[in-house]
Amino acid sequence: MSAEDTKSINWHQFDLPDVVEKLETSDQGLSSQEAQLRLEHYGPNLLIEKERKSLGMMFLDQFKDFMILVLIAAAVIAGVIGEPADTITIAVIVLLNAVLGFVQEYRAEKAMAALKKMAAPSTTVIRDGQIESITAEQLVPGDLVVLEAGNVVPADLRLTEAVQLQVDEAALTGESLPVEKQTESLKKEDLALGDRKNMSYKGTLVTFGRGRGLVVGTGMQTELGQIAVLLQDQEEGRTPLQKRLSLFSQKLAYAVLAICAIVFLAGLMRGEPPLLMLLTAISLAVAAIPEALPAVITISLALGARKLVKQHALIRKLPAVETLGSVTYICSDKTGTLTLNRMTVEQVYVAGQVCEIDNLASFHSAPTSEGTSVEKNPSDKLLIALALCNDAQLDGSDEIIGDPTEIALFELAQQKGFTRERLDEKYPRLAEIPFDSERKLMTTFHPWENGQVISFTKGAAEKIIERSEQSLASEGQSEINHSEVLEVSEQIAGNGLRTLGLGLRIWDALPETLTSELVESNLVLIGIVGMLDPPRPEAEESVAQCRSAGIHPVMITGDHPLTAEVIARRVGILRGQGESVMTGQELGQLSLDEFENKVEKIRVYARVAPKQKLKIIKALQDKGHFVAMTGDGVNDAPALKRADIGVAMGITGTDVSKEASHMLLLDDNFATIVKTVKEGRRIFDNIRKFIKYTMTSNLGEIWTIFLAPLLGLPIPLLPIHILWINLVTDGVPGLALAAEPGERNIMSRPPRDPQESIFARGLGTHIIWVGLLMGAISIMTQAWFIDAKQTHWQTMVFTVLCLSQMGHVLAIRSEEESFFAQGALSNMPLLGAVLLTFILQMLTIYVPFLNPIFKTMPLSAGELAITLALSTLVFLAVEIEKIIKRSRKNN
């Protein structure tokens, strides 16, 4: 049998004799000789990693981006024309960008290494009829593996023995509770992983009991191996900003080259010196390229990442911060992210009535060692049973430890006054019949009134009802109506709650023989409890924020569809017309094309497999959406890597999911994702503001130099002026825009269209008209003062152009809100940068030894006043533009 054959068989469907026959093994295990032959045939039980790029190639790949190539060209040009400061600045920016990219790619490669760590280092098998310990990589199909509590399952197994065996499969299936295992065959063909109770999978953890299983899959043919294949096949896509900037830089490079050629040729035609025009054209090219853009982006993302840590989000890959602002779908896990990851009793059926917990009568006179009478109220007996028939315990710090279900029952009893400590003094445990996964029951014995003994039995609701003859009512005991009580139990379960029944029996003395047949029959039904992992208190508000921000929240869980639907409705994920729930089984029956026609209406996915999570993400991406995907298990890793932004759980997440993700939630809370979306939008807004600012400034310089000769004027600026303006205006003020606070409507507007240009929504138009205005004011200044026979006209043009850009940067802090409404002090770094630029510009005019360097002359008070007045025109024009925007919006 080939490795492919073992993977394609639905082993859960076969009876054990058929499994033994197909694997050609026995209850004595394989012989050592046969095991060696199979090892040579199937290969070792290891996860095989694909060949990866060398570290050197990884680093060199960082220089392939078109924007980076343009910057390198700019650095070379700056060096040629004698501007080493620009060359060094650009080189440092390019190198820093390459190092950051390299680190992010290198860390992404570690996801596979984390997956490998989940493999068990050694395991116990039966070979030649003898128990022996071997390394897990030596396992082969047909081996008989022995499992005990605490073992990591070393391969995919078809269980042959399960004695109270429970396995934590959360990493693979998303199930929050350990799964009780069995050995009987399951005939349904397309069962979800979490429902294959007779199987156990590589990398999962045995939490209770013991068992044995035949190996049916090893290495890459295990479910864990298939996840490894998916993980390695997923290439990380570029972020929205990276895509937009790549396109932007290409277009910019062509435009700059064309403009520089025209300026050079126009100057020659006017009779300007060829060397001067060459230097002017090259200086203009250097000035037109926003070499500070990568630095601004990196600093903006780094500052955003630092801020997000304080909000419990750790960014592993810097571009993820900006990507959050583009998200249109958030696919979230349920357990622990939208819910508290803590079972809680929500409804109780007692004395013939279903009531909410708040309406359950509290017991105010809990029994003490001095002795008080046992209350006759049925709800009191229910609470006593919840506390006593329970193995949960309080540790030294008053924290309850134990099974999640028992903790929920313990907490309810304690909340209503039935503390274990006080009850144990009066009713100590005399004996017990432990929980068994076959019968699904647990019974404890305690002393009772008049020297009698009481037994409390807890277990699956249908089992308790089936074994009860009487039912506890307010007036005493009455004959039970089995069909009526079963209907109530199904009604509670229909609300998405997990049901548990409790019964009691009074004995004259402790039975000598403690068997289930004797003890757990002829019960008196006390009641039924319904439990649920409730939503986090802040989840509903966070989901509402998503909806108002135009983001679609979607739940993807391994839990039962009914439970998932209940939580989804409570938090507001499932509410609109046409929004629906889909199971993994239903999803598996649809082709990708068929699914894409429905994907935008599905809000809840239950019982999904790892490949199906990828299918969901791919379908949404094919429809043009940007998807954030949360997860904590190994099964989530491929989807986390494929998503536009993968969000792993910092508390409950596996190492594999963390390494595959872009971001960690340090509090595993859905609300934190919403905070990061807000921060991502703020950062992208600020990057757009920087592009608006720097491109308008550059265009203003280009228009000034380009149009002056066409109007019969001399070249208004020298190369030193262009490079100085480029240095002082693009640098510090541009970087200070990264500190701009978020706008007030940031979470009440829809996400950016993932396909839109970076110049969309009026940005391109603004750059053109304001750049033209800036150039026109500069040329007007030149023409006015040349005609007035002023010798200082070039210094005035130089200053007007520089300070106009400062007015512009102050005006564009908000798309619509007035600068005065925002307040000058709301971005202190920007205010400081503008003042610094103003001072530096004044130094070039009024410091004598700088005049020959910058080819400037001191301006008179009148000339300076006119220059400052002209410099405010751009600021006023942009403020008027915002007034028009606000009036249109209000109308």
Sequence and secondary structure as in RCSB ss.txt:
>XXXX:A:sequence
MSAEDTKSINWHQFDLPDVVEKLETSDQGLSSQEAQLRLEHYGPNLLIEKERKSLGMMFLDQFKDFMILVLIAAA
VIAGVIGEPADTITIAVIVLLNAVLGFVQEYRAEKAMAALKKMAAPSTTVIRDGQIESITAEQLVPGDLVVLEAG
NVVPADLRLTEAVQLQVDEAALTGESLPVEKQTESLKKEDLALGDRKNMSYKGTLVTFGRGRGLVVGTGMQTELG
QIAVLLQDQEEGRTPLQKRLSLFSQKLAYAVLAICAIVFLAGLMRGEPPLLMLLTAISLAVAAIPEALPAVITIS
LALGARKLVKQHALIRKLPAVETLGSVTYICSDKTGTLTLNRMTVEQVYVAGQVCEIDNLASFHSAPTSEGTSVE
KNPSDKLLIALALCNDAQLDGSDEIIGDPTEIALFELAQQKGFTRERLDEKYPRLAEIPFDSERKLMTTFHPWEN
GQVISFTKGAAEKIIERSEQSLASEGQSEINHSEVLEVSEQIAGNGLRTLGLGLRIWDALPETLTSELVESNLVL
IGIVGMLDPPRPEAEESVAQCRSAGIHPVMITGDHPLTAEVIARRVGILRGQGESVMTGQELGQLSLDEFENKVE
KIRVYARVAPKQKLKIIKALQDKGHFVAMTGDGVNDAPALKRADIGVAMGITGTDVSKEASHMLLLDDNFATIVK
TVKEGRRIFDNIRKFIKYTMTSNLGEIWTIFLAPLLGLPIPLLPIHILWINLVTDGVPGLALAAEPGERNIMSRP
PRDPQESIFARGLGTHIIWVGLLMGAISIMTQAWFIDAKQTHWQTMVFTVLCLSQMGHVLAIRSEEESFFAQGAL
SNMPLLGAVLLTFILQMLTIYVPFLNPIFKTMPLSAGELAITLALSTLVFLAVEIEKIIKRSRKNN
>XXXX:A:secstr
  HHHHHHS GGGS HHHHHHHHT  TT B HHHHHHHHHHH  S         HHHHHHGGG SHHHHHHHHHH
HHHHHTT HHHHHHHHHHHHHHHHHHHHHHHHHTHHHHHHHHTS SEEEEEETTEEEEEEGGG  TT EEEEETT
 B  SEEEEEEEEEEEEE HHHH  SS EE   S    TT  GGG TTEE TT EEEEEEEEEEEEE GGGSHHH
HHHHHHHH      HHHHHHHHHHHHHHHHHHHHHHHHHHHHHHTT  HHHHHHHHHHHHHHHS TTHHHHHHHH
HHHHHHHHHTTTEEESSTHHHHHHTT SEEEE STTTTB SS EEEEEEETTEEEEGGGS   SS   TT     
  HHHHHHHHHHHS   EE TTS EES HHHHHHHHHHHHTT  HHHHHHHS   EEEEEETTTTEEEEEEE GG
G EEEEEEE HHHHHHTEEEEEETTEEEE  HHHHHHHHHHHHHTT EEEEEEEEEESS  SS  HHHHSSSEEE
EEEEEEE  B TTHHHHHHHHHHTT EEEEEESS HHHHHHHHHHHTSS STT EEEEHHHHHTS HHHHHTTGG
GEEEEES  HHHHHHHHHHHHHTT  EEEEE SGGGHHHHHHSSEEEEETTT  HHHHHH SEEETT  HHHHHH
HHHHHHHHHHHHHHHHHHHHHHHHHHHHHHHHHHHTT    S HHHHHHHHHHHHTHHHHHGGG    TTTTSS 
   TTS TTTTTHHHHHHHHHHHHHHHHHHHHHHHHHTT S HHHHHHHHHHHHHHHHHHHTTSSSS HHHH GG
GSHHHHHHHHHHHHHHHHHHH GGGHHHHT     HHHHHHHHHHHTHHHHHHHHHHHHHHHHHH 
